[in-house]
Structures are given as structure tokens and as C-alpha cells.
Amino acid sequence: MNKINIHQKLQLFSDQWSPKIIGSLNGQDVKLAKIEGEFVWHSHKDEDELFYVLKGTLIMEFRDKTVELQEGEMIIVFKGVEHRPIAKEEVHIMLFEPSNIKHTGEVKHEITVEKYDRI
């Protein structure tokens, strides 16, 4: 068991919309990501996701509402709920997701990540 320095891990990459695994537990991956712009509308049929904002402002769009998250806030997107993350400026997030989750659900897009890097 080793401690993980989140700030040091964030300095290891600059690419956006490409989450990096920093730990795993109970079938879940803990990931860090840097995002900016609009993601694609998607959902995850069988998996919930947790988004925790480390830096910046994350806008989470749903078909029926929009939720704005500030640093230190989080949201859980339940399985089957269509959503689209948006970051007007670069945002750093921590994600808790099942290890088998597909980046963009069943949607194939140029930003779809097929395999997550572990850092």
C-alpha cells in the first residue's frame, strides 16, 4: 500500500478526454482526466460513474437538466442516464468507474478510448 499524490499524477500527462488509471479497488478504477470542450452524448447501460471536480468548473448536461459542478463537488451519473460533460476551460476530474466501462458507452467516436493507461 502506497500513497498516491494526485497533483504529481496530474503532471504526468496533458492529453484531454483520455482518463488515466491511478488505482483499482473492488472492481472499480480510480482515474484522473483533464478535459476541455464538449464530450459526446452517451450513457452506460450497466455502470454508474462518479465525477469529482479537482480543478475548474464541470458542466454535466442531461436531457432534462444541466448541473454545474465546482472544485470539491461531485456527481454520480446512474447507469442508463444519457449525459454529456462540458468544460469551457480545462477541468481536472477524478472518476470512479467499473473497470470494464467503455469510455463513450456504446457510442463510437474519435475520442473513444479503447484501453486506459495506468500511471
C-alpha positions as CSV (number, residue, x, y, z in Angstrom):
1,M,0.0,0.0,0.0
2,N,1.5,3.3,-1.2
3,K,0.1,6.8,-1.0
4,I,-0.8,8.5,-4.3
5,N,-0.1,12.2,-4.9
6,I,-2.9,13.4,-7.1
7,H,-1.1,16.6,-8.1
8,Q,2.0,14.7,-9.1
9,K,0.0,12.2,-11.2
10,L,-1.8,15.1,-13.0
11,Q,1.6,16.5,-14.0
12,L,2.4,13.2,-15.9
13,F,0.0,13.9,-18.8
14,S,-1.5,16.7,-20.8
15,D,-3.8,14.9,-23.2
16,Q,-7.5,15.5,-22.8
17,W,-10.5,13.2,-22.6
18,S,-8.2,10.3,-22.0
19,P,-8.6,9.1,-18.4
20,K,-5.6,7.6,-16.7
21,I,-5.9,4.8,-14.0
22,I,-4.2,5.7,-10.7
23,G,-5.7,2.8,-8.7
24,S,-8.2,0.0,-8.6
25,L,-10.4,-1.4,-5.8
26,N,-13.3,-3.8,-5.7
27,G,-13.7,-4.0,-9.5
28,Q,-13.6,-0.2,-9.8
29,D,-10.9,2.0,-11.3
30,V,-9.9,5.4,-9.9
31,K,-9.0,7.6,-12.8
32,L,-7.7,11.2,-13.4
33,A,-8.6,13.1,-16.5
34,K,-8.1,16.6,-18.0
35,I,-11.0,17.8,-20.1
36,E,-11.9,20.8,-22.1
37,G,-14.7,21.3,-24.6
38,E,-17.7,19.2,-25.1
39,F,-17.8,15.4,-24.8
40,V,-20.3,13.3,-26.8
41,W,-23.8,12.4,-25.6
42,H,-23.6,8.9,-24.2
43,S,-24.8,6.5,-21.5
44,H,-23.6,3.4,-19.8
45,K,-26.1,0.6,-19.8
46,D,-24.9,-1.3,-16.7
47,E,-22.5,1.1,-14.9
48,D,-22.7,4.1,-12.6
49,E,-20.0,6.8,-12.8
50,L,-18.7,9.2,-10.2
51,F,-17.2,12.5,-11.3
52,Y,-15.3,14.5,-8.7
53,V,-14.0,18.0,-9.7
54,L,-10.4,18.7,-8.6
55,K,-9.9,21.9,-10.6
56,G,-12.2,24.2,-12.6
57,T,-15.9,24.1,-13.4
58,L,-17.6,21.0,-14.9
59,I,-21.0,21.3,-16.6
60,M,-22.9,18.0,-16.8
61,E,-25.7,18.0,-19.3
62,F,-28.6,15.7,-19.0
63,R,-31.5,15.6,-21.4
64,D,-33.8,17.2,-18.9
65,K,-31.4,19.5,-16.9
66,T,-27.9,20.8,-16.5
67,V,-25.8,20.6,-13.4
68,E,-22.7,22.8,-12.8
69,L,-20.0,21.5,-10.5
70,Q,-17.2,23.5,-8.8
71,E,-14.0,22.3,-7.3
72,G,-14.6,19.9,-4.4
73,E,-18.0,18.9,-5.8
74,M,-19.1,15.5,-7.3
75,I,-21.9,13.9,-9.1
76,I,-22.9,10.3,-9.6
77,V,-24.4,9.5,-13.0
78,F,-26.5,6.4,-12.7
79,K,-26.5,3.6,-15.3
80,G,-28.6,4.2,-18.3
81,V,-28.7,8.0,-17.9
82,E,-27.6,9.9,-21.0
83,H,-25.2,12.6,-20.2
84,R,-22.6,14.9,-21.7
85,P,-19.7,16.5,-19.7
86,I,-18.6,20.0,-20.8
87,A,-15.7,22.1,-19.7
88,K,-15.4,25.7,-21.0
89,E,-11.9,25.8,-19.7
90,E,-9.6,23.0,-18.7
91,V,-11.0,20.9,-15.8
92,H,-9.3,18.2,-13.8
93,I,-11.5,15.4,-12.6
94,M,-11.3,12.2,-10.7
95,L,-13.5,9.3,-11.8
96,F,-14.7,6.2,-10.1
97,E,-15.9,3.7,-12.6
98,P,-16.2,-0.1,-13.0
99,S,-13.1,-1.5,-14.6
100,N,-14.9,-2.8,-17.6
101,I,-16.6,0.5,-18.5
102,K,-16.5,1.8,-22.1
103,H,-15.3,5.4,-22.4
104,T,-18.2,6.6,-24.5
105,G,-20.7,3.8,-23.8
106,E,-21.9,2.3,-27.0
107,V,-21.1,5.4,-29.0
108,K,-18.1,5.2,-31.2
109,H,-16.3,8.5,-31.6
110,E,-12.9,9.8,-32.5
111,I,-12.2,10.5,-28.8
112,T,-13.3,7.0,-27.7
113,V,-10.5,5.4,-25.5
114,E,-10.2,1.6,-26.1
115,K,-7.6,1.0,-23.4
116,Y,-6.8,3.1,-20.4
117,D,-3.2,3.8,-19.4
118,R,-2.1,3.2,-15.8
119,I,0.1,5.9,-14.4
